[in-house]
Amino acid sequence: MPEQRKPPNLFAGPYLDRKAWERVDSAWFEVARRDSRTRYILARGTAHLVVHEPAPHVVFLGGDDPRLAFVQERHAVLLGWFDGARCVLVEEEIQGRGADSSLHGGRFEELRPLSAELPEREAGLLAYARALSIWRNRHRYCGACGAPTLPTRAGHVLACSNAACGQEAFPRIDPAIIVLVTDGERALLGRQASWPASRYSTIAGFVEPGESVEDAVVREVMEETGVVLGEITYHSSQPWPFPSSLMLGFHARAASTTIIRRDAELEDAQWFSRANIASGHPRVGARTSISWRLIEAWFDEGWPVPLARVS
């Protein structure tokens, strides 16, 4: 029998049909408003409207909802088709609303603390929406001439309003590597001083300009632990909109095992056996993280009880 494929990492997977070709229609917003099946998700900054009864889930508004009566196209983004219906992100104006985030049975809440509680497909949708909102907020003015930008292509391009400039800004992500280094029987994990006691994780860092992701894996491990790497293999990736990263996950085999911390990013780094991890020290973080998935893949190859049952 073929090997059963693991489910995608949180925030990843086919939760949405993006239909990017629909973005070029200059009348997309009018079309969406006329379509009674269109569903809208509401954002206030990086928070989204959710409810908790009977369980946490995103509030999807219909076009006749009074909260959408005065929505302007410049505050809307066509996300794609979710469960077969057109889905539009609407970014509310924040000024003058004070600290109260409640609204007719729903609340505006941040994704990160909710991510493990929401249905996975809805968490992915909000991760996508959050990343777009952050990008749009950070590119309200042209980086070349300073003129205000105007949204085009259903909110996915921000064009300079200065005709003499004409620059266009597209959504950006920051590639970052995350790697589980092993010597076969042990895993190399580190911890930052701000983390809860006993929590350790895999080695991670951003890819620098002019650098391949493989080179970044080697450099980050060397900088943080002094360990030299041998074989490097790709595992999976995870969108991480806090604020705008794409985590590229790897497994790597250590060619040396002496730990030398070369910078102050990690408070500690150690080699841990599967028995150490099974005993609960170290704690290896949330199951929703790609770090946990990297550790799980290695751990389950050599331990009689899956990591999901011992941590």
N, C-alpha and C positions, 0 to 999 in steps of 0.2 A: 504494500500500500504506500502511496506517496506520503511524505511527511506533512503533517498538518501545519498549515501556515499560522503563525502567531498573529493576533489582531494588531492593527496599526497602533503606533504610539498616540497618546492623547493629543488632540488638536489636529491629527493627521487622518487621512482616509477619505473615501469618496462620499463625504457628507453633503456635497453641493455640486450641482452642475453649473459651472461658471458661465458658459455660453459667451465667451469674450467677444464674439463677433457682434453681439447685440449692443455693445457699448458705442459703436460708431454711429448709431442712429441718433441724430440731433434731437429728435422728438421723443426720445426714450421715456422721459418723465411724464409727458402727456399720455403716452401709451400705457404706462404703469398705472397712472391715476384712473384711466378709463377702465382698466381691467379689474373687475370686482373680486378676482381671486388673488390679487396682489396682497402680500403680507409685508408689514413694516416692523422693524425692530428699532426701538428708541434708545438713543445714547445721550448722555449728559457728560461731556468730557470723555473719560475712558470707562465710565460706569454705564451699565445697561439695565433696562427695566426688566425685573424678574419678579416672580411670585414664589412662595414657599408652600402653598397648599394645593393639593395634598402632598406634593414633593417639589423641590426646587425645579423650576423650568423658566425658559424665556417667555416673555409676553409678546405674542405676535398680534399686531393690531391690524384691523381691516381698514380699508380706505375711507369708510364712513365714520371712523372714530373721531370725535371732536378734537382730540389732541393733535390731529393732523390737518385741521381745517386751514391753517395758514402756512403750511410748509412750502418753502421755496426750493427750487431745484438746486441752488447752490449749497443747500444743507443736506442733500440726498445723494446716496451712492447706490448704484445697482450692484448688488452682491452676486446675484445669480438666481438659480431655481432650487428651492429647498422643498423637499417632498412634493415636487411637481408644480409648485407655485412660485411665481416671481417674488423675490425677496429684496427689499430695499432698506438700507440703513438710513435713518433720519437722525441727524445730529442737532440736538436742541441748543438754543442759546442758553448760556449759563447765567448771564448777568441778572442780578436782582432776585434770584431765587433763594438766597440765604442758604443755611446749612441743612434744611429739611429735604430729605431725599424721597419722602413717601409720595405716592401718587395713585389714588383710587385703587387701593388694594395691592399695588405693586410698589417696589422700591428700586431705586437706582443703586446697583451694587457693583463692586469691582469683581472681575473674573477670577483673579488668582485664588482667593479663599473659597470660591464656589466651584472651581474646576473639577474637583473630585465628586461633587454632589450632583451636578447637572447631567442630564443624558449626554453621552459622549458626542453625539452628532451636534447637539446644541452648543456644547463647549467649543467644538471646532468652529462653528459659525461665529460665535462671539470672539474667538481668537482672531479670526480673519477680520471681523469688523473693528476690533480694537486696534489692530496693526494699521489699518487704513486711517482710522481717526487720528492716531498719533502722527502718522506721516502728513496728513492734510493740515493738521494744526501747526506742524513745524515748517511747512512750506507755504505759508500765507503770503510771503513776499519772495520775489525773484532773487535767487542767490547771485545773479550776475549784475543786475542793475538796481535792485531794491524796490521795483514797482510791485503793486499788488498782483497776485496771481488769480486766475479765474479757472474754475473747474470745467473740464471738457471730458469727452468719452465716458459719460455716465459717472463722473467723479473720480476716474482712475488716472487722469492726467491733470496737472495744474500748469496752465499756460500763462506766461508773462503777459500782462495787459499792455505793456509798452510795445507798440508795433515795430519800433526800431530795434528791439531786442529779440523778441520771439522765442526765448528759451522755454523749454518744456521740462517739467519735473515729473518723474515716474516714481511709483512706490519703491522704496528701498528696504532691503533687509541686510542685517549684519551677520555674515557667516561666522560660526564659532564651532570649534571642534570639542568633542568630549570623548574620552578614551578610557577603557579599562585595560590596564597593563597587568599582565600576569607572568609568573615564571612557571606556569603549569599548575602547581599546587597552591600557590598563594596569589592574592590580588593586592595591587598597590593602590592604597586609598589615602586621601588627605582630608584635612579639616581646616576651616577658617575659624578664627577666634570668636566671631559673632554667632556661630551656630550653636544649637542646643548641645548639652553635654553628651559625649559619646557618639555624636553623629559624624560620620565620615562619608566621603563621596569620591567619585571618579575625578580624574584630572581634566580640566576644561580651560578654554581660553579663546580669544578672538583670533581669526585669521588676519594677518597684517597685509598691507599693500605689497604686491609683487611676490606673494607667497602662495604656494599650492597648499591644499588642505593637508596633504601628507607631510609636507615640510612643517606645517603648523603643529601637527601632532608631535613630531620629533622635538621641535623647539620648546613647546609648552612643558612637556614631560621633563626635558633637560633643565629648563629654567626653574621649575618648581620642586623637582626631586633629585636632579642629578643622574637619573637613571638613563642609560643608553638603550635604544630600542632596536629590535630586529624586525621580524615580519609584522606588517600592519595590514589589517583587513577591515573593510567597511561592514558595518552592521545595519544601521538604519538612521533615519533623521526625524527631527521633531520641530515643528514651528513653535517658537517661544516668544510671544508678543509682549515681553516685559523688559524693554519696550518693543524691540523689533529684530529679534535674532532668529536664525535658523541653526539648530543644533545638529551637527553632523557627527554621528556616533561611530566609534571604531573599537575594535579589539587589537591589542598589540602584545607581542611577545618581548619580554625583557632580555636584553643581551648583557646587562649587568644588574646587580641587585643592591649595591651600596647606595644609601640615600644621603644626598647632600642638598639641603635646602639652600638655594642660591638667592632667593628673594624673600620678602616678608609676606607674600600673599597667603601662604599656608602657615597655620600655627603648628601643624604637625603633619607628618606623613609616615605611614607604616605599612609593612606587609602583613596581610591577614589571611589565615587559612579558612577553608570552608567551615571547619569546626568552630572557629572564632565567630563567624557570621551566624551560624546556626544557634550559637549560645546567646545571641543578642548583643554581643560587643564585637565589632561596632554596630551601631544603628545605621542603616543604609538608606534612609530617606523614604520619600513617598513613592508608592507604586505607580503613580501617574507620570513619574519622571523617566526620561530616557536613561538616566544614570542607573536607576533600579533595573531597567530592562537589560542593560549591558551586564550588570552583575548577575542577574537571574540566568541569562544564557550560559555564562561560565559556571555558576554554582550548580545548576541542574545537571550539567554533564558529569559531575563527580560526587554527587551526594544523593542518598537514597530517598530523601524527602524533598519535594520541590520548595524553592525559596518562598513561593506564595503561601505555603503552609507553615513555615517556621518563622516568618517575620511579620 
